[in-house]
Amino acid sequence: QVQLMESGGGLVQAGGSLRLSCTTSGFSSDDLLTFSDYAWAWFRQPPGKEREGVACISWTGGTTFYADSVKGRFTVSRDTAKDTVYLQMNNLLPEDTGIYYCAAVPPGTPLLLAKMQVDIKYWGQGTQVTVSS
């Protein structure tokens, strides 16, 4: 059974940093594809709002995409040796508060943060990030 588990969330003051990790498992036994076959995305859901795309890294790992609200502050990366995805978040703002989810994006899915949610194959359970002012 493929599983995605986020960690690294917490409470931080505005201007601070957090590094989220998404540890994955189960691809070898439950999926014909491997970790490296997927693109990987981070989404977040602010309190009382809909879930939104934050960042994405392509299947090759060579291209990254970011929501305008986090460009220059967030960095998405992956470690194929560890089957893990990361989201480095710097200069955090109170509006970055929310539940952060990692997600597996199947091959061939257009890498459009605003539209890819319907195509996500696997979701993590989420990790809470709270930024105080």
N, C-alpha and C positions, 0 to 999 in steps of 0.2 A: 504494500500500500504506500503510494507516494505521500510523503508528508513534508510540509514546510513549516518551520518554526522560527518566528522572529524573536529577537532578544535585543537588549540594549536601550530600551525605552526608559523613561523616568522623568523626574522633575528637574528642570534646569532654569536658571535665570536668563532673561533676555541678553543676547550677546554671547551666550555660552555655546557649547558644542556637544553633540552626541553622535555616536556611531552605532547604527543599527546593523544587525546581522540577521541573515535568513539562512538557516541551516536546512538542507534538504536531504531526503533519504528515500529509498524505496524504488528508485528508477530501474535498477537492474532486475528487479523481480516483478515489477508491476507495469512496466511501460516499455514499448519497443524503442522509445527514444531515450536519450540520456540527458543529463543536466545540460551538457554543452549544445544540445540540439535546440534548446529553447532560448528565446529571448527572455529577459527578466525585467520586471517592472515593480516599482513601488507606488502604492496608492495611499491616500490618507482620507480619513473622514473626520472633519472638524465637528465639534458639538452642534447638533441641530441642523447639520448640512449634509448634502449628498457626498458620497465618496468621489474623489477626484484623483486623476493621475498626477504623479509627482516627477517620476524619472523612469527612464527605460534604458537598458543596454542591449544592443543587438545580438543576434545569434553568434556572430564572430567575435563579439566583444570589442569590435573596433569603432563602434559608433554609439554615442549616447545622446539622449534627448531629455529635455527638462521642461517643466512648466515654467512659464515666465516668472512666476512668483518666487521661484527658488534658484533661478539661474545665477551662477556666480557664488552661491552659498552652499549648495548641495552637490555631492559627487557620488555617482553610482559606479560600482565596480563589481567584479566577480572573481572568484578563485576556482578554476575548474579542477584543481587538484583536491580541493576540499568540498566541492559542490556547494559553495556558499556564495551568497550575494550580499553586498554591503551597501549601506547608504550613509555616507559621511555628511553630517549636517553641521555647518558652522554659522556663526552670527545668527543664532536662532531668534525668532521674533514671536511675540505672543500669538500671532495669527497662524503660526506653525503648529499650534496645539491640535491634537487629534489622535485617532487610532491609526497606526501605520501598518499597512499590509504589504507583504511581498506576493508576487504572482508570477506564474509561469505562462509565457506567451508562446503559443504553438508556432512552428515554422510556417512562413507564408503569411502570417497575420500582418496587415499594415501597421507599422509602428507609429500610430497616432494616439497620443495619450488620452485625448478627449473621446476616443471612439473604441478603444480596444477592450474595455471591460467585458463586453458580451462574448468575446472570444477567449477569455482567460480559461485555461484548463485546470489549474490548481491554484488555490488560495491558502495563505497562512491564516493563523487565527488572530493575528494582530498584536501590536504592542502599543501601549499608551505613551504618548509624548506630551508633556505639559510644560509650557514655557511661561514663566511668571514675569510680570513687568516690573 
